[in-house]
Amino acid sequence: MMAQTANIGPLDLTPTGHEAYIVSEANSDVTNALAKLGEFRKDSTGPGAEILDIVAAEIRRTGDPTAVTDQVLTLMGNAARTECETHTWCTGTGEHDAHMGATIDIPAPDPQEKPYLGAYLIDLGGGAVAGLDAGTWQDLDSAGLRAEAAKIRAHCDRLDALADQLAAIEASK
């Protein structure tokens, strides 16, 4: 259950990309919370440092680090991602011009290696196309992508035939 925040004024926290320090139940006393914020503050510059200063000042003012943390988390939740307004498939958030969908690919047999046959939808302002990594990246329309998929299916049939040939060799040992 969230703590009461009646005595806490509004905080103006602009997202900065810095990971916030969250005061846990185990260290919710003011002194410890301020000490932890001070540790993070000494290594922070720019907007991240300013946010830590605001949070520390609010903890000093209210004496309630848990309530301040709850409000910070609420504000961060309210600043959650806003879906792309142009394309439903776009994974971009907020205001953006380059629209890109999720990449689909085949994981490499060795997890240390990069996946292959990656493909995604992309629209850089000239209309949506598919990006396909088939040795080199290609931009394709739907007909081009289907033609490449047909080549890949034919290749998969040849891979199956090669696997059958190898199985016969292994069985003859």
N, C-alpha and C positions, 0 to 999 in steps of 0.2 A: 504494500500500500504506500502511496506517495505521501510525503510529509506535507503539512499545511504550508502554504506559501503566502499567507495574507500579508506579512510584513516585508515582503520582498518587492521592490520596484521592478519595472521592466528592464531587461538587459538588452543592449544592442550588440548582438554578436554577429559579425559577418563571417560566413564560412571562409576558412583560410587554407584548407587542405592539411592542417596540422592535426595530429591525433590528440584528442582532449584527455586530460587526466581526470579520471572518475574517482571521486571519494567513495570508498566502500564503507559498509557498516562498521568494519573492524577499525577504521582510522577516521571516524567522523568527528573527532574533536577539532576545535578551531585551530589550535596550535599546530597539530600534526598536518592538517589540511593546508594551512598557510606555509608550513615548512616544505611540503611536497610541491606546492605551486612555486615556491621560491627556487627549488631545484630545477624545475622545468624552465623558469623565467630566465635564469642565468645563461642558459644555452639558446634562448629564443631571441629572435629579432623581428622587426616588422610587425605586421598585423597579429601574428601569433602571440607576440609579447604583450601587445596592447590588450588582447582578449584575456590573457592570464592576469594582467593588472586589474581589469574590470571585475573578474571573478573574485580575485583576492580582496578587492575593496568591498564587494558585496558580502563576502563571508565575514569580514571585519565588522561591517555595518550591522548585519543581522545576527551574527553569532551562530548561524545555523548552516554549516557546510552541506548537510544532506539536502536541505530545502533548496539551497542555491544550485546544487548539482542537479536536482530534479528539474528545476526550471531550465537550466542549460540544456539538459537532455530533451526536454519538451521543445525548446526552440530549435535544436538541431533536427528533431523529428519533423517539425513544421517546414524546415528547409529541405525536405526530402526531394528526390529527383522529380523533375517534371518531364513527362513523356514528350517525345518529339511530336510537334503539331502538324508536320508535313507528311510523314510516312509512318504507318503503323509498324513496319518491320525495322525501322531505324532504332539502333541502340543508343544513339546520342541523347543527351539530356540538356535541358535549358535551351538557350538561344544558340543556334548553330546553322551553318550553311552546308557543310559537308555531311551528307547522310550516309551511314554505313550500317548494314545489318550484321548479325552474328555470323562468324565464320564457321562453316562446316568443313570438316576434314577427316582424314583417316589417321588414327594414331600410329606412329612408327612402331615396329616390333620392339625396338629398344627404347624404353621410356626416356632415355637421355637424349635421343634424337628428336628433331622437329617433325611434326606431322606432315603428311603430304596430301596432294590433291585438294588443297584448300579452295573454298569458293565462298563468295558472299555477294550480297546486293550492295550497290553503291550509287549514289547520285550526287555529283559535284556541281549540279546546276544545269546540266544538259540533258537530264532525263536519266532514269534508272537503267543500269546495266549490271551484268554479273561479272565479277572479277573471278578468274580461275587461274590457279597455279598449276600449270601442266608443264613443268620444267621452267617456263618463264610465265610471268603474269600476263594474262590476256583479258581485255574487256570484251564481253560478248553480249549480243542480244539474245532473246529467248531461243530463236532458231539455231544460233551458233552454239549456245549452251547444250541444246538437245543433240546437236551433231557430235559434240565432244562426249556427251554421256553415252551415245551409241558406240563411239570408239572405245570408251572405257569398258562398256559391257562386253564388246567383242574381245577385248584384251583379257577380261576376267575369264571368259570361256577358254582362251589359250592358256591362262594360268592354271585352270582346272585340268586341262589336258597335260600340261607339264607336271603337275602334282601326281596325276595318274601314272605317268611315265616313271617318275621318281619312285613311287610306291612299288611299281613292278621291279625296279632295280633293287630296292631295299628288301623285297620279299625273296629275291633270288639269291641273296647272300647266305 
